[in-house]
Amino acid sequence: MAGEHNEHEHQLPLDELMKIRRAKLDELNELGINPYGEKFERTHLAQEIIDNFDQLAESETKIAGRIMTMRTHGKASFAHIADVSGRIQIYIRINQVGEEKYELFKKLDIGDIIAIRGRIFRTKRGEISVEVYDFALMAKSLRPLPDKWHGLKDVEIRYRQRYLDLIVNPDVRKVFETRSRIIQAMRDYLLERGFLEVETPMLNVIAGGANARPFITHHNALDMDLYLRIAPELYLKRLLVGGFEKVFEIGKNFRNEGISTKHNPEFTAVEIYQAYADAEDMMKLTEDLFAYVAEKVLGTTEIQFGEHTISLAPPWPRLPMLEAVKQYAGVDLTGVDAEEARRLARSKGLDIEPNASYANVLEELFDEFVEPNLIQPVFITDHPVEVSPLAKRRKDNPQLTERFEPVIVTWEMANGFSELNDPIDQAQRFRDQAAQRESGDEEAHMMDEDYVTALEYGMPPAGGLGIGIDRMVMLFTNSQSIRDVILFPHMRPRTKADSQE
């Protein structure tokens, strides 16, 4: 079996390295050694041994992991193996395992996965280690790992080959461990407060629950088009009609829109609905939930994001959308019509469409002048009815709704409101949205006759809330791109030129 010097691997072309490793695989098979092992019962993880060394010293252990470093010498060698918990050094010598086994070990490669039986001890240099009594190959690595990540500096490749990212970059793994804990803490918070977790359809006859462009697919047996769900909202509110009073769902939503550092076409959200509640109740739930999850996962409500220290401790301030635009853009749209709103926005240098609605102008001003200034948590309230087709109108101003969006570090983190439960008003808003679709707005809400029918049976007044989990994870892990918190983000297909390594 040809020897291979792992420390010099990166100096050889990839095809040469793979030929060398394939030759080793063939020789292992010829020797009757299974290069892809069987079940192995471990007794400890690497970090467990390190954390409990005083109790475990000199005892026997069984561990398994991937070889990450190797230093082979004459009659004794060192290596580090990594498992899910971390890394630990192993020490193997010819006098302990025998000449045949030792020669086999020297021919292993960085990246190979091995199982070990050995003794826990501390070296003369003070490093906690495992002396190998015996070992077995669990999986032969036919491709070399990147040399200290030199081979995967390109973030595109990191996202495409996330498995490599996870192998060589422990900080990346920690992000996804934190993500799991965030979702679990969120679930615990809601279950402890009497919410019922439910599941609703991913394939919808009507793209409803939010204003967004849907993905369309086709059901062959029924010979009909279906939509990947934009949001589960209308199904969850049907459950309120049916008698459930506190429900939530954690799952995927799909929107056929652009990709950016804050947007992925497939994303994870939690939607929460509570009967006999309103927008104010849901704002309190939002700030309480964020603080609860931060305490559970990070141990504090003071978190660092970029150069900012963010305080998630309730209460968060409430700021009406019109007031925010007046404060940050110097434009007061209170009581003006759409034409005057367009004129005022253009006077601030915005490129406004000739027929842009009052609500669209307000949103443009908000996005341009307000949002970039919102770092600490704040609820932006009182959104226009035209862009809030499922929210209840304000009693004192029916052109505005009891809707809120919490903004943190300039990002919209969630959306919530007092739910519209008037079937006549809801039907008219659906018709207004349908007219917008006919005029070319692909994101306008579709008419959902069955949902209106459900409302006609009577839905209790309710508060609703949707939180983007991916953005929440970005905030909690100080991640600047949504791709850093999604294990396998959507990427453009690689060209032939890209795939030549």
N, C-alpha and C positions, 0 to 999 in steps of 0.2 A: 504494500500500500504506500503510495508516494507520500512523503512528508509534506507538511504545509506550514509556513511561518505566518501565523495570523496577524502579527504586528505589521507585516509588509503587504497584507492582502490588497489594500487600497491602491498599491502601486501597479497592480496587474489589471489588464482589461477584464471586464465582467465575464465575457464568454470563456476566457482562460480559467478564471476562478471556478466557474460552474463546471467546466470539464474536469478539473481536479477533484472537486467534491463529488461529482457523479462517479468518477473512478473509485473513490473511497466507498461510495454506496455499493457499487458492484462488488468490490472486494469483501465488504462486510457480508453480503449475501452469499458469496462463495465460501466464506468461513463458517457459514451457518449461524451468523449473528443477526438477530432480528433488528433492523435499524429503526423500526417503528413499534415501540414496546407495548406492553399490556398494562392492565390496571396495577396501580402501586398504592399501597396504604401508607400515607405519610403520618408521622407522629407529631411533627412540629412544622411551623413556618419559620422563615429566616428571622423575621423581626421578633417573633416569640422567643427564640433562642437568645437573641441579644438582650431583650428586655428582662429575661428571667435567668440570666447566666448563673447568678449565685446559687440558685436552686438546681440548675441543670448541669452544672460543671461536672465533667467526667462521666456523665451518663450517656447511654447509647441513644441515637436518634435516627430517624429515617426522614430525609428531606428530598425534594425534587425541584428542579428549576432549569433555567436557560443559562448556558455558559456565556458570561459577559466579558471576562478577561481571562487570559492564561499566561502563566510564566513557567515554562517547562525547563527543568534542569537535568542533571545527570541521573540521580537516583531519587529525587524528590521534586515535586512540582506544586505550584499554587494556582488557584483559579478563584473567580467569584461567580456564584450563580445567583440568579434573580428569580424570585417567585412573586406572587401577588402582593406580599407584604413588604418586600425590600430585597436587599442583597446580603450575602454572607460569604466569607472566605472558606474555601475547602483546601485541605492539605493532603496530598497523596504521595506515598513513598513505596519504592519497590519492595522493601523488606516486609511491608504490611500486606500488600495485595498480590505480590508475586510478579515475576518478570513478564509473563504473557499479558496479564491484566494491565500492568503499568505501561507496556508498549502500546496497548490499545488506547489507553487514556491519552498518551502523547500525540496520538494521531487524530484525536477529536478536534473539532473546530469551534471557534466562537460562534454562537448561535445554536449549537446543538443543545437539546434538552436531555438531561440525565437525571436518574434517580440514585440516591446514595444512602448507604447504611454506614454509620460511623460514630465517632466519639466527640463529644463537645469539649473543647479546651480553649485556652488562651495562649497565643504564641509568645515568644520571648519579647517581641515588639509590642505586645499588649493587645493584639487584635483577636477578638472572639472568632473562633474557627471551628470547623468540623474535620477531624482526621478521618479519611476514607478507609473503611474496612472492605467495602465492596461497592460496585456501581453497575448500573445497566443503562444502555442507551434507550431513551424514550422516543426521540424523534431526531433524525438526521437533517440538518439544515443544508439545503442545496444551494442557497443563495447567501452570500456574505452580508452581514449587517453593515450599515453605514459606519465608517470609521469616526467615532466620536461625533456623529451627526454631520460630518463634513459632506456626505453624499446626499443629504436631504435638507439643504438650506432653503430650497425653493418651497415656499408655503403651499403652492399648488400640489406638489408631490406629497407633502405631509398630509394634506387633506385626502388625496386620492389613495394613499397607502397608510391609512390611519393605524393599521396593525403595527407598522414599523415605528410610527410616531409614539405609540403606546409602549413598545418594547424599549426604546432608547431614551425616552423622555419621561421620567417619573412625574414631573409637574403636570403633564397632560393627563396622565391617569388620575391624578388628584382632582382635576377639574371635573371629571366625569363621576368620580366617587362623590364629590360634593353635590353634583347635580342629582344623583340618586337620593342623597340625604335630604335635599331641598324638597323633592317631590314627596318623599315619605313624611317629612315634617308637615307639609301642607295637608296631606291626607289625614294625618293624625289630628291636626287642628280642627278640621271640618267634622271628622267622625266624633270627636270628643264633644262637639256642640250639636250633635243630633242630626247632622246631614247624612243623607243616604247617597252612596255612590252608585251611579247607574251607567248604562251603556246605550247609546243611540246610534242610528245607522250612519255609516260612512258614505254609502251610495244613496243619493237623494234624487227623487223625481224632479224636485225644484231646488235651485241653488238659493237657499235662504239663510237668514240669520245674521247677515252683514252685507254691506255694500262692497263687493269685490268681484273681480273677474274669475269665473270658475274654470276648473278643468272638466272636460266633457269626455265621457267614455260611452261604450255601447254594450247593451246586454243582448246577446245573440238570441237566446231562447225567447225572450219577450219582444225582440226586435224593436227596442226603444233606447233612446239616449238617456243616460243618467249623468249626474254630476257628483264629483268628489266633494264632500261637504266643505263649505266655507266656514260654518260654525254650527254647533249643535243647538243653538238657542231655541228655535221654534219647537223642536222635539221636547226639550226640557220644560218649556212652558206648557206644552200639552200635558205633561205630568202634573203640573200644578192644577190644571183643570181636572185631572183624574183623581185628585185628592192627596197626592204627595205634597208636603209643604216645605221641605228643605232638601234640595237635591244638588248634586254636583257631578261633573264628569271631567276626567283628565284624559286627554287624547289628542290625536292628530287632526289638524285642519289643513286645507289645501287652497292656495290662491294663486291663480295663473298670472302672476305679476313679476316685477323685476327682482333681481337678486342684488343685494347690497350687504354692507357690514351689519345691517340691522334686519334684513329680510331674507328669508328662505322660503321657496314655494311650498314646502311641507314643514309645518311648525307645530309645536306642542303648546296647548293652552289648557287652563282649567276654567270651566264655566260653572257659576254658582247661582242658585235661585232660592229665594226665601219668601214664602207667602206672608202677607200682612206687614211687609217691610217696605222701605222706600230708599231713595238715593242716599239720604243721610245715613241710614243704617248700613248701607253697603260701603260707604266711605269709611265708617268706623270699622267695619269688618276688614276692609283692605289694609288700613294702617296697622290694625292689630295683627293681622295675618303676617304681614311683612316683618313686623317686629318679633313675633313669635318664632318665625322660621329663622331669622337672623340669630336670635338667642340660642335656639336649638342647634343650629348647624355651625355657627361661627363663635358662639359664646358672648356676643355683644351686639348692640344695635348701632354701634359706631363702626362703619366700614370704610375702607379705603378704596377709592376708584380713581385711577390716574393720579392727578395732583390734588384731588379733592377728598376731604373727610366728610362722609355723608352720615347724617343722623337720621335713623329710621324710627326713633322714639316718637310715639303719638303724643299729642295730636299734630296732624299736618295742616298747614293753612289751606283755606279755600279761596280761590280767586276766580270770579266770573270772567268768561272769555272776553266780553266786551270791555271790561275794566282792564284786563291784561293788555289788550291791543291799545287802549288809550294810554296806559302807563308806559309801555315799551316802544310803541310805534308812534305815539303822539297823534293818533287818529281816533276820533270819537265817532263811532258808527251808530250811536244810540238814536233811534227814531228816524234815520235816513232811509231813503229807498235805494233800490239796487243801482240805479243810474248814478246817484250821488256817491254811493259806496265805491263804484268803479272809478269815478273821477278822483276821489280822495286817495285810493290805492295807487292810481297812476301818478299822482303828485308825489308819491313816495318812491317812485322809480320802478314799480312793479309792472310787468307785462301782463295785463289782464285781458282775457277774451272779451270780444264785443258783447256777447250775451251772457256773460258770467252772472250767476245769481248772487244775491246778497250774501247767502251762506258761503258760497264759494270764495267770494272776496274776503270775507271775514277769516276763513281758514287760511287763505294765501297770506294775509297780513300776520296772522298768528304764527304760521310756519316760518316766515321770513324774519320777523322782528322779535317775537316773544320766546319761542321754544329754545333758541340758542342760549338764552339767559337763565333758563330754569335748571339749576343744579340741585339744590336741596328739594326734598319731596314737597309737592304742592298739588292740590286738586284743582284742575281747571273745570269750572262748572258752567251750566246754563248755555248749552250748545243750541244752535238754530234747529228748528223742527225739520227743515228741508233735508238736512244731512243726518237726521236722527229718526228714521221712520218707525222705530219700535219703542221709542221712549215717550213717556207721559208729558204732556204740556205743562208748563208752569201756570198756576192759576192766575197770577198777577200779570202774566205776559204770554199769551198763547203762541207767540212766534218763537218762543224759546222753550227748551225742554229741561226736565229734571235729570240731566245727564252730566256725568263727570268723567274726566280722564286724569289719573295721577301721572305726573311727569317728574322723572328723576334723571339727573345727569343729561338733560335735554331730550330724553326718550319718553315716549308714551308707553307706560308700563301696563296699562289696563284700560278697560272701558266699562262703565256701569251706568245704570239709571233706574229710576222708578219705571216699572214696566207698564206699557200701554195695555190696558185691559178692556178698552171700549171697542167692541167689534165694528161699529159703524165708522168711527174715526180711523181704525186700522185699515179697513177696506179702502177708504178713500186715499189713505197714504200709499197703499199698495198700487192703487190706480195712478197716482201721481208718479210713483217710481216707474211704473210700466210705460208711462208717457216719456219719461226721461230715457228709458231703454230704446224706445222707438226712434228717438231723436239722436241715437248714437252713443249713449252712455252705457258701455258694456258692464260697468260696475253697479249700476242701479239694481235695486232689489226686485226680484220677480214676484208676481202675484201668487199668493198661496191660499187658495180657496178653502182648503181643508183646515188650515190654521184659523182662518176667520170663522169657520163653522165651529171649531173648538171654543173660540172666544164667545160665540153666541150661546154656548151652554153655561158660560160664566167662569171666569178666572179670577181668583181673589187678587186684590192689589198686592203687588210684589216688588221686591228689589232684585236686580240681576247684576252680575259682575263677571267679566271675562279677563283673565290675567295671562299675558304671554309668558310662559314658563322659560322659554329660551332667553328672553331679555332679562328676566329675573336672575337666571343663572349667570348671565354675563355680568350683571351688577354685583352679585355676591362673590364672583371669582375674579373680578377685575380683568375681564376679557374684553378686548376692543372690537372683536368681530364675532358675529353669530356662528360662523364656521368653527370657531374655537370651542363652542359648547354643544355642537351637534356631532355625534360620532362619525356619521357618514353624510356630510353635506352634499347637496347637488352640485355637480361640476359639468362643464361642457365636455363632450366626448373628446378623447385625445386623438390627435392626428397621427399618421404614420411617423411623421418626423418627431413628434413628441414621444412616441413609444420606443424609439431607438435609444437604448441606453448603452 
